[in-house]
Amino acid sequence: MKFETKAIRIQSDRTSQQEHSTPIYPTSSFVFESAEQMAEVFGGEMEGNIYSRFTNPSVREFELKIAALEETEDAIATASGMSAIFASLVAFLKVGDHLLISRAVFGSTYKMMDNYLTGFGIEYTFISPSQDIDNWDELVKPNTKMLFIETPSNPGLFIYDLEKVSKWSKKHELLLNVDNCFATPYLQRPKYFGADIIVHSATKFIDGQGRVLGGVVAGSKEIVEKVFAFVRNAGPSLSPFNAWILSKSLETLAVRMDRHCENALKLAEKLQAHPKINKVNYPFLKDHPQYLIAKKQMSQGGGIVTFELKGGIDAGRKFLNNLKLLSLTANLGDSRTIASHPATTTHAKLSEEERHELGISPGLIRISVGLEHIDDISEDIMQSLTNI
């Protein structure tokens, strides 16, 4: 089946009611027909649901869809994108291990290293996005176990060459963990290029309408079993209601992403010549530094556009305050277009030097381009720029 068909037609088995649309299973636990059956399910000798912290039919449908769309053997859902990232790390890293991680990652992922992983006795080294892969060898230690990257990155839209990174990781026997949130499985499938672990904040484009939180980790059966063991015991499980919403959202992911990408490219091209903008950043613009890499591993450029305003932080704040249609909110991947100023919000806790290395200038604006008519999106942005 093609991507769109899998996203729609993979469903839980129908109940005796013969429903066309999958129901929600909002229950904390499940019953057994006998003590023997209960013992067999608890012992892993028979498949079955025990407790919704472990498995739930609504959650399982979402997981199976993600696995099919990412073309991995399995997937495990979590309560949020950050819990998915955390689970994908601590399920494989222990005291004394070393992690290589791109510096071009989401702010919360960045701070997780400082605030928590070191407290667990896990070492880490940041890889600069400007650092050539040929120079990564010197960063590998005998205890290095994993490489974590985000591509495209948030908010710098840096693109890693997944094929090259995968070959390098395999040479050093490292697990390659890829945050595929910005691209979604529709635009990019890291497994095809050799990724071992794929994580998503399903809160973003997968939900697509700013309704629920969710995360997911995809990979081989062996990978997912290890993450499942952590989720089962630690408890960052996805709720059945959120899973039902997310599973339904996947049915429209392809058509939504087509519109996000179409609008984003048109907006990026229109902003390129604006006198109050120093630079526009979008993976499918020909002047993007990794344009050829993006074209190789992504089918379209995604729904995020960034641009650097002349005038720094003051200009950034004025731009946001002048907007009339666009939303100012702590999210992205919504049907509604969202504007944010990373230097004073999502990446405010980083030092100026750290932000500079990630391409986050004082005047950088991130636009999560929504599904409204492109003329209305552009008109609001243009009037805001005029009034800075």
Backbone torsions as a table, in degrees:
resi	resn	phi	psi	omega
1	MET	NA	147.4	176.0
2	LYS	-74.4	165.7	-175.6
3	PHE	-51.3	-52.6	-175.5
4	GLU	-61.8	-37.0	-179.1
5	THR	-69.8	-43.0	177.8
6	LYS	-60.7	-41.6	-177.9
7	ALA	-63.0	-26.6	-177.8
8	ILE	-96.9	-39.7	-167.6
9	ARG	-94.2	-13.8	175.5
10	ILE	-77.7	115.1	-176.9
11	GLN	-142.9	162.7	172.2
12	SER	-64.8	155.5	177.0
13	ASP	-59.5	142.7	178.4
14	ARG	-66.2	147.3	175.0
15	THR	-84.4	-176.5	178.8
16	SER	-65.0	-14.1	179.6
17	GLN	-80.8	-10.0	177.6
18	GLN	58.3	42.9	179.5
19	GLU	-69.4	147.3	177.1
20	HIS	-85.0	-38.2	178.1
21	SER	-102.0	134.4	-175.2
22	THR	-60.8	133.2	177.5
23	PRO	-78.1	168.7	173.8
24	ILE	-92.3	145.1	176.9
25	TYR	-113.9	76.8	-178.1
26	PRO	-84.7	73.0	-179.7
27	THR	-132.8	146.8	179.7
28	SER	-82.4	-27.6	-175.6
29	SER	-147.2	174.6	-175.0
30	PHE	-132.8	148.7	-175.7
31	VAL	-98.1	163.1	-178.2
32	PHE	-124.5	154.3	-177.6
33	GLU	-81.7	-20.2	-178.5
34	SER	-159.0	165.1	176.3
35	ALA	-64.3	-35.2	179.9
36	GLU	-65.1	-44.8	178.4
37	GLN	-63.5	-41.2	179.5
38	MET	-59.3	-44.4	-179.3
39	ALA	-65.4	-38.9	-179.1
40	GLU	-67.7	-39.8	179.0
41	VAL	-68.3	-44.3	177.7
42	PHE	-62.6	-33.7	-178.7
43	GLY	-84.0	-2.0	179.4
44	GLY	78.7	9.3	180.0
45	GLU	-83.0	-17.6	179.7
46	MET	-138.3	141.3	176.5
47	GLU	-75.4	144.5	179.1
48	GLY	170.3	161.1	178.4
49	ASN	-89.3	139.8	179.4
50	ILE	-113.4	-52.8	-170.3
51	TYR	-154.3	140.2	-172.7
52	SER	-71.1	-10.0	169.6
53	ARG	-70.7	-25.7	-180.0
54	PHE	-90.2	-66.1	-179.3
55	THR	-142.9	155.5	178.5
56	ASN	-154.2	139.2	-177.4
57	PRO	-57.1	-39.1	179.2
58	SER	-65.3	-43.0	179.6
59	VAL	-67.5	-40.8	-176.9
60	ARG	-64.6	-35.9	177.2
61	GLU	-60.9	-44.8	178.3
62	PHE	-61.2	-44.1	-179.7
63	GLU	-61.4	-43.8	-178.9
64	LEU	-66.1	-35.6	176.7
65	LYS	-64.9	-46.4	179.6
66	ILE	-60.6	-44.8	179.1
67	ALA	-59.3	-41.9	179.6
68	ALA	-66.3	-40.6	-177.3
69	LEU	-74.2	-34.9	176.2
70	GLU	-82.9	-8.8	-179.0
71	GLU	60.6	41.3	173.5
72	THR	-108.2	169.7	-178.8
73	GLU	-72.4	-30.8	-175.5
74	ASP	-160.9	175.6	177.6
75	ALA	-155.6	155.5	177.2
76	ILE	-132.8	129.0	-177.4
77	ALA	-92.5	151.9	179.2
78	THR	-134.9	176.0	-172.2
79	ALA	-72.1	-23.3	-178.5
80	SER	-159.1	170.0	177.2
81	GLY	-63.5	-40.9	-179.3
82	MET	-67.8	-34.5	176.8
83	SER	-69.2	-30.7	175.7
84	ALA	-66.6	-44.1	178.3
85	ILE	-63.1	-47.4	-179.5
86	PHE	-59.1	-46.5	-179.9
87	ALA	-62.8	-37.5	-178.5
88	SER	-69.8	-17.1	177.6
89	LEU	-92.7	-55.6	-171.3
90	VAL	-74.6	-15.1	175.2
91	ALA	-70.8	-17.1	-175.8
92	PHE	-123.0	-12.1	-177.5
93	LEU	-112.5	139.3	-179.9
94	LYS	-131.1	178.0	179.3
95	VAL	-53.2	128.6	178.6
96	GLY	93.9	-8.9	178.5
97	ASP	-81.9	162.8	-178.3
98	HIS	-125.4	136.4	-179.3
99	LEU	-117.3	134.8	168.1
100	LEU	-99.3	131.0	-176.8
101	ILE	-139.9	136.1	177.3
102	SER	-62.6	140.8	174.7
103	ARG	-73.7	-19.3	-179.9
104	ALA	-88.5	72.4	177.8
105	VAL	-132.5	168.6	177.9
106	PHE	-56.4	146.8	-175.4
107	GLY	-55.1	-41.9	-179.5
108	SER	-68.0	-36.1	175.6
109	THR	-63.7	-42.4	179.4
110	TYR	-58.4	-47.6	-176.9
111	LYS	-75.0	-23.3	177.5
112	MET	-58.2	-36.1	-179.7
113	MET	-61.0	-51.3	-177.5
114	ASP	-67.5	-44.5	-169.0
115	ASN	-83.1	-25.2	-171.7
116	TYR	-132.1	-47.9	-174.1
117	LEU	-62.1	-38.0	178.8
118	THR	-64.1	-33.4	177.5
119	GLY	-67.3	-21.4	176.8
120	PHE	-90.2	4.5	179.9
121	GLY	78.8	21.7	178.2
122	ILE	-102.9	124.3	178.5
123	GLU	-85.1	156.5	175.6
124	TYR	-148.8	155.3	174.8
125	THR	-134.6	130.4	177.8
126	PHE	-82.1	139.3	172.3
127	ILE	-102.9	124.8	178.5
128	SER	-72.3	137.5	178.8
129	PRO	-62.4	-21.6	179.0
130	SER	-85.8	-6.6	-176.6
131	GLN	-80.8	126.4	-179.8
132	ASP	-65.1	141.1	-177.1
133	ILE	-59.8	-26.8	178.7
134	ASP	-64.5	-19.8	-179.8
135	ASN	-96.1	2.2	-179.2
136	TRP	-73.8	-24.9	-175.2
137	ASP	-53.4	-38.8	-176.7
138	GLU	-69.3	-13.4	179.8
139	LEU	-88.5	-16.0	-177.9
140	VAL	-75.5	133.7	177.7
141	LYS	-114.9	166.1	177.5
142	PRO	-58.8	-26.4	-177.9
143	ASN	-99.8	10.8	178.8
144	THR	-72.6	129.6	-174.7
145	LYS	-118.2	-24.2	-170.1
146	MET	-151.4	151.1	169.4
147	LEU	-119.4	127.7	179.6
148	PHE	-115.8	125.1	177.3
149	ILE	-134.2	163.3	178.2
150	GLU	-128.5	123.5	-179.3
151	THR	-149.7	122.4	-6.4
152	PRO	-63.4	150.8	-176.1
153	SER	-85.1	159.2	-179.7
154	ASN	-109.9	119.2	0.0
155	PRO	-104.6	7.1	-172.7
156	GLY	-72.6	-14.3	-179.7
157	LEU	57.4	37.4	173.0
158	PHE	-75.7	139.8	-177.9
159	ILE	-113.2	119.0	172.5
160	TYR	-86.1	142.8	174.6
161	ASP	-78.3	100.5	-173.8
162	LEU	-62.0	-35.8	179.8
163	GLU	-63.8	-47.3	179.0
164	LYS	-66.0	-43.8	-178.9
165	VAL	-63.4	-39.6	179.5
166	SER	-64.3	-44.8	178.5
167	LYS	-61.7	-40.8	179.1
168	TRP	-64.9	-43.3	-179.7
169	SER	-61.9	-43.5	179.8
170	LYS	-65.4	-36.2	178.0
171	LYS	-59.9	-34.9	-178.5
172	HIS	-100.1	7.6	177.9
173	GLU	57.5	44.9	178.7
174	LEU	-108.0	144.3	169.9
175	LEU	-70.9	132.2	176.5
176	LEU	-100.4	116.5	-176.9
177	ASN	-111.6	118.3	-173.7
178	VAL	-118.4	124.1	171.6
179	ASP	-83.0	112.3	-174.6
180	ASN	-106.2	21.8	-171.9
181	CYS	-59.8	-48.4	-175.2
182	PHE	-67.7	-33.1	-175.9
183	ALA	-86.4	-34.2	-172.2
184	THR	66.1	162.3	178.9
185	PRO	-63.5	-19.6	-178.4
186	TYR	-71.2	-35.4	-176.7
187	LEU	-97.2	-23.5	-174.3
188	GLN	-156.1	133.2	177.7
189	ARG	-121.4	95.0	-177.2
190	PRO	-57.1	-29.2	179.1
191	LYS	-57.9	-36.1	-179.6
192	TYR	-60.4	-30.6	-178.0
193	PHE	-97.3	0.7	174.0
194	GLY	110.4	9.7	178.1
195	ALA	-66.3	143.3	178.1
196	ASP	-90.5	-37.6	-176.2
197	ILE	-130.0	135.8	178.2
198	ILE	-127.2	127.6	-179.5
199	VAL	-120.3	152.3	177.7
200	HIS	-138.8	144.3	157.5
201	SER	-89.8	103.0	-178.9
202	ALA	-70.0	-12.5	176.3
203	THR	-58.8	-28.0	-171.9
204	LYS	-85.7	-117.7	-172.7
205	PHE	-65.3	-28.3	-178.7
206	ILE	-64.3	-47.1	171.5
207	ASP	-68.3	-56.1	170.3
208	GLY	82.6	-4.7	-178.3
209	GLN	-135.0	16.4	174.3
210	GLY	64.3	38.5	-173.9
211	ARG	-106.0	-46.9	-171.3
212	VAL	-133.5	161.8	173.4
213	LEU	-95.1	151.4	175.6
214	GLY	-178.6	156.7	176.5
215	GLY	-142.6	165.6	179.3
216	VAL	-156.0	145.0	176.0
217	VAL	-121.5	127.2	-178.9
218	ALA	-120.3	151.8	179.2
219	GLY	170.5	-160.8	177.7
220	SER	-69.5	167.4	176.4
221	LYS	-56.2	-42.9	-178.5
222	GLU	-63.5	-44.2	178.6
223	ILE	-62.0	-49.9	-174.8
224	VAL	-67.0	-35.4	178.0
225	GLU	-60.2	-38.3	179.5
226	LYS	-69.6	-39.6	177.7
227	VAL	-69.5	-39.4	178.1
228	PHE	-58.7	-41.2	179.8
229	ALA	-60.6	-39.7	177.8
230	PHE	-67.3	-47.5	-177.8
231	VAL	-62.6	-41.2	179.9
232	ARG	-60.3	-40.5	-176.7
233	ASN	-86.6	-38.0	-176.6
234	ALA	-85.0	-28.6	170.8
235	GLY	93.7	13.0	177.4
236	PRO	-80.2	56.6	-172.0
237	SER	-83.6	152.2	176.7
238	LEU	-80.9	137.7	179.9
239	SER	-74.1	148.4	178.5
240	PRO	-56.9	-38.8	-179.9
241	PHE	-63.5	-48.2	179.5
242	ASN	-61.7	-39.3	178.9
243	ALA	-63.1	-41.0	178.9
244	TRP	-62.3	-44.0	177.5
245	ILE	-60.9	-47.4	-176.4
246	LEU	-66.2	-37.6	177.7
247	SER	-64.3	-41.5	176.4
248	LYS	-65.7	-37.5	-179.8
249	SER	-62.2	-35.5	179.9
250	LEU	-61.3	-25.1	-179.5
251	GLU	-63.5	-26.1	-178.8
252	THR	-112.4	9.6	-176.3
253	LEU	-58.1	-46.3	-175.8
254	ALA	-62.5	-48.3	-178.0
255	VAL	-68.1	-34.7	177.4
256	ARG	-67.1	-45.6	-178.3
257	MET	-65.1	-34.6	175.3
258	ASP	-57.7	-44.2	-178.8
259	ARG	-72.1	-42.1	176.3
260	HIS	-55.0	-48.4	-175.9
261	CYS	-68.0	-41.3	178.2
262	GLU	-60.8	-47.3	179.6
263	ASN	-64.7	-41.8	-176.5
264	ALA	-64.5	-43.2	179.9
265	LEU	-64.4	-43.1	178.4
266	LYS	-61.9	-42.0	179.9
267	LEU	-65.5	-45.1	-179.3
268	ALA	-59.9	-43.3	-179.8
269	GLU	-65.7	-36.7	-178.7
270	LYS	-70.3	-33.6	-176.3
271	LEU	-80.1	-16.2	-172.7
272	GLN	-57.8	-35.3	-175.4
273	ALA	-97.3	8.1	-175.1
274	HIS	-72.5	133.0	-175.2
275	PRO	-67.3	-18.3	-178.9
276	LYS	-96.3	6.4	-178.4
277	ILE	-117.8	129.4	177.4
278	ASN	-77.0	-41.5	-173.4
279	LYS	-157.5	142.6	174.5
280	VAL	-112.7	136.4	-176.4
281	ASN	-121.9	119.3	177.1
282	TYR	-154.9	131.7	-172.3
283	PRO	-55.8	-29.9	-177.2
284	PHE	-99.6	13.9	166.2
285	LEU	-83.0	138.9	-174.6
286	LYS	-65.0	-21.3	179.4
287	ASP	-92.0	5.2	173.4
288	HIS	-66.6	135.9	-175.5
289	PRO	-57.3	-30.4	179.8
290	GLN	-114.1	34.6	-177.8
291	TYR	-54.9	-47.1	-177.0
292	LEU	-66.5	-35.3	176.7
293	ILE	-66.8	-44.7	179.1
294	ALA	-58.8	-44.2	-179.9
295	LYS	-64.1	-31.3	-178.8
296	LYS	-72.2	-39.7	-170.8
297	GLN	-113.7	-3.1	176.7
298	MET	-122.3	142.2	178.9
299	SER	-80.2	-27.6	175.4
300	GLN	-146.7	172.3	-170.5
301	GLY	-84.9	-4.7	179.1
302	GLY	92.7	179.2	-173.6
303	GLY	-105.9	11.9	-177.6
304	ILE	-113.3	130.9	174.6
305	VAL	-124.4	136.2	172.9
306	THR	-123.0	151.9	174.6
307	PHE	-147.9	151.8	-177.0
308	GLU	-103.7	116.6	179.4
309	LEU	-80.8	142.6	168.0
310	LYS	-72.3	135.7	179.5
311	GLY	110.2	-3.9	171.3
312	GLY	65.6	-145.1	-173.8
313	ILE	-61.2	-42.9	-179.9
314	ASP	-59.8	-43.1	178.9
315	ALA	-65.2	-38.1	178.9
316	GLY	-62.2	-45.0	179.5
317	ARG	-65.5	-42.1	179.3
318	LYS	-63.2	-40.5	179.0
319	PHE	-58.7	-48.3	-179.9
320	LEU	-62.8	-41.9	-177.3
321	ASN	-69.9	-22.1	-180.0
322	ASN	-83.5	-15.1	-175.5
323	LEU	-67.3	142.7	-179.3
324	LYS	-115.7	-33.7	-178.4
325	LEU	-100.0	-46.6	-175.6
326	LEU	-64.6	149.5	-179.5
327	SER	-90.7	146.5	170.0
328	LEU	-108.7	104.1	-176.1
329	THR	-154.2	161.6	-176.7
330	ALA	-89.1	64.3	178.6
331	ASN	-159.1	174.9	172.4
332	LEU	-156.3	170.7	-179.9
333	GLY	76.8	18.9	-177.4
334	ASP	-88.1	162.0	172.4
335	SER	-66.5	-24.0	177.6
336	ARG	-93.6	138.3	179.7
337	THR	-70.2	134.6	-174.1
338	ILE	-124.1	136.3	175.7
339	ALA	-115.7	140.5	176.4
340	SER	-145.9	164.0	-177.8
341	HIS	-123.3	90.0	-171.2
342	PRO	-53.5	-35.9	-175.6
343	ALA	-62.8	-26.1	-179.0
344	THR	-113.0	4.7	-178.2
345	THR	-130.8	-94.3	-171.3
346	THR	-62.2	-28.6	-177.7
347	HIS	-120.3	22.7	-177.3
348	ALA	-66.5	-27.9	-176.6
349	LYS	-80.2	-7.9	175.6
350	LEU	-81.0	155.2	176.7
351	SER	-72.0	162.7	178.9
352	GLU	-60.1	-37.4	178.6
353	GLU	-65.3	-42.2	178.9
354	GLU	-64.2	-42.9	178.4
355	ARG	-63.0	-40.6	-180.0
356	HIS	-60.9	-40.8	-179.7
357	GLU	-65.3	-28.1	180.0
358	LEU	-90.3	2.5	-179.1
359	GLY	78.0	20.2	179.9
360	ILE	-98.1	91.9	178.8
361	SER	-79.3	163.1	179.6
362	PRO	-57.5	-29.1	-177.8
363	GLY	-101.3	15.1	-177.2
364	LEU	-72.5	130.8	175.9
365	ILE	-115.7	132.9	175.4
366	ARG	-107.2	125.4	176.9
367	ILE	-112.3	118.6	169.5
368	SER	-90.6	103.2	-170.4
369	VAL	-77.3	123.5	-174.1
370	GLY	-90.7	-157.9	-173.6
371	LEU	-104.3	4.3	176.9
372	GLU	-64.6	171.7	176.5
373	HIS	-64.7	136.1	-175.0
374	ILE	-60.7	-30.8	179.4
375	ASP	-64.4	-38.4	179.9
376	ASP	-70.9	-39.4	177.2
377	ILE	-62.1	-50.0	-177.9
378	SER	-62.5	-42.1	-178.0
379	GLU	-60.5	-42.0	-179.4
380	ASP	-67.4	-41.7	179.0
381	ILE	-65.2	-41.8	-178.8
382	MET	-66.2	-40.8	179.3
383	GLN	-67.4	-34.5	177.8
384	SER	-66.9	-42.0	177.3
385	LEU	-62.2	-40.1	179.9
386	THR	-61.1	-35.0	-174.1
387	ASN	-94.2	9.4	175.6
388	ILE	-71.7	NA	NA
